[in-house]
Amino acid sequence: MSTGVSDAWDPNRAATNLGNEMTGDWYRDPWGWPEYNAFLNSQRHLLTERGNSRELKRVVQIDVPKENFGVRPAVVIEPVDRLLYQCMVDCISTRLIGDLRPWVHGWRLH
């Protein structure tokens, strides 16, 4: 019997994927998100509580610099929400990708 969202999700894999995404991005965030490890090591209950919650959290939209003096929109969300979002993406991404050929470019799980 399922006791919560953490039964189906793998927060450790999600944190690893977030770390891979951070280092592969051309524009590095000026922070290292140490909060992810804190959630995994000592605050894992926060992930379950937030995942089972119906509460909505505020997000902030910012403009991120791009090459050639351009900008692109981005959304900043709380670290626990970002980790939960990555857990959900990891759960369904292989089903969404389906039989997509390896030579097709785009974000996907390794």
Residue pairs with C-beta under 8 A, 6 or more apart in sequence:
2 8
4 48
4 51
4 52
5 47
5 48
5 51
5 52
5 84
5 87
6 44
6 47
6 48
6 51
8 91
9 51
9 84
9 87
9 88
9 90
9 91
10 87
10 90
11 39
11 40
11 44
11 47
11 83
11 87
12 40
13 90
14 83
14 86
14 87
14 89
14 90
15 36
15 37
15 39
15 40
15 83
15 86
17 86
17 90
17 109
17 110
18 33
18 36
18 82
18 83
18 86
19 36
20 110
21 107
22 28
22 29
22 32
22 33
27 64
27 65
27 66
33 79
35 79
35 80
36 79
36 83
39 46
39 47
39 79
39 80
39 83
46 80
47 80
47 83
47 84
47 87
50 80
50 81
50 84
51 84
51 87
57 77
57 78
57 81
59 75
59 76
59 77
60 75
60 76
61 73
61 74
61 75
61 76
62 73
62 74
62 75
62 76
63 71
63 72
63 73
63 74
64 71
64 72
64 73
64 74
65 71
66 72
77 85
90 109
93 108
93 109
94 109
97 108
97 109
100 108
